[in-house]
Amino acid sequence: MDTAIGYGFGVRCDTASEPTLVSVHGELDAHTSREVLARVTERLAEAEGCVDLDLSAVTFLDSGGLRALALLAALGSGRRGGLRLVDPSAPVRRVLALTGKSHRFTVAP
Amino acid sequence: MNIPSLAQTDSVAERPRSEPSPPEGDVVAITLPARLDRVRLLRLVAAGLGVDADLGVADVEDLRSGVDELSCLLFAAARPGSLARLRFAVADGVVAFRAAVARRPGAPIEPDEVSRLVLDAVTDGYAIEASAEELQVELVRRRRSGAPQEPGE
């Protein structure tokens, strides 16, 4: 199930995979993060186990996007399996490093 | 860059180690709706002007992040339906950015912790000024890394 809101940004959910996989592509900012929040919150509520959030195709991350990821990680920590950030791209790793917030997330690999 | 100073300010968040100062050079002025979905356009402009200023690759990425952070703060505090006035000043090795909007009454005007950490890391100085009616932001980013290399170098 795909959601695209323009400018090459999109969210894809693969509910058939185990664990559930949500992939984000494009620029994750204060505007687009709303869609990610909505879609991943939905998956966290419905998935039996872990939810993997694939960030390998994220081309930009700002503090708004990072806040959304932190909120989702907090939501995931209260349930079995939780949320994992999978293969964060260089722009994602850069912002995690700049802000020193990596410890808030489970990152794989 | 010639946005007039505000006569009265009720809050100022400012990074102390460097005052934003406009460089001598080209000015690019933009007016657009003060909405978060328009910030992407400003990132594109910032990146293009950073290249024009011969900033390094990492500098351009930092400039893009800084413009994004301040624009998001600005637009989130803007009066609904208002326009933002934005100016970039570009010279060799430096880009300055200044923007202003009509302020929504009671809107927050301080960056949160995460945004402040980003701004501290990616700018050479930024400032936020607010009056009851208006909010202004500005930043400057200078070349830190080497200029982009020519192909084959």
HADDOCK unambig.tbl for C-alpha pairs under 7 A between the chains (distance, minus, plus):
assign (segid A and resid 30 and name CA) (segid B and resid 36 and name CA) 6.93 0.50 0.50
assign (segid A and resid 31 and name CA) (segid B and resid 36 and name CA) 5.57 0.50 0.50
assign (segid A and resid 31 and name CA) (segid B and resid 37 and name CA) 5.72 0.50 0.50
assign (segid A and resid 62 and name CA) (segid B and resid 65 and name CA) 6.75 0.50 0.50
assign (segid A and resid 62 and name CA) (segid B and resid 69 and name CA) 7.00 0.50 0.50
assign (segid A and resid 63 and name CA) (segid B and resid 114 and name CA) 5.89 0.50 0.50
assign (segid A and resid 63 and name CA) (segid B and resid 115 and name CA) 5.31 0.50 0.50
assign (segid A and resid 98 and name CA) (segid B and resid 118 and name CA) 6.27 0.50 0.50
assign (segid A and resid 98 and name CA) (segid B and resid 121 and name CA) 6.64 0.50 0.50
assign (segid A and resid 99 and name CA) (segid B and resid 114 and name CA) 6.34 0.50 0.50
assign (segid A and resid 99 and name CA) (segid B and resid 117 and name CA) 5.57 0.50 0.50
assign (segid A and resid 99 and name CA) (segid B and resid 118 and name CA) 6.32 0.50 0.50
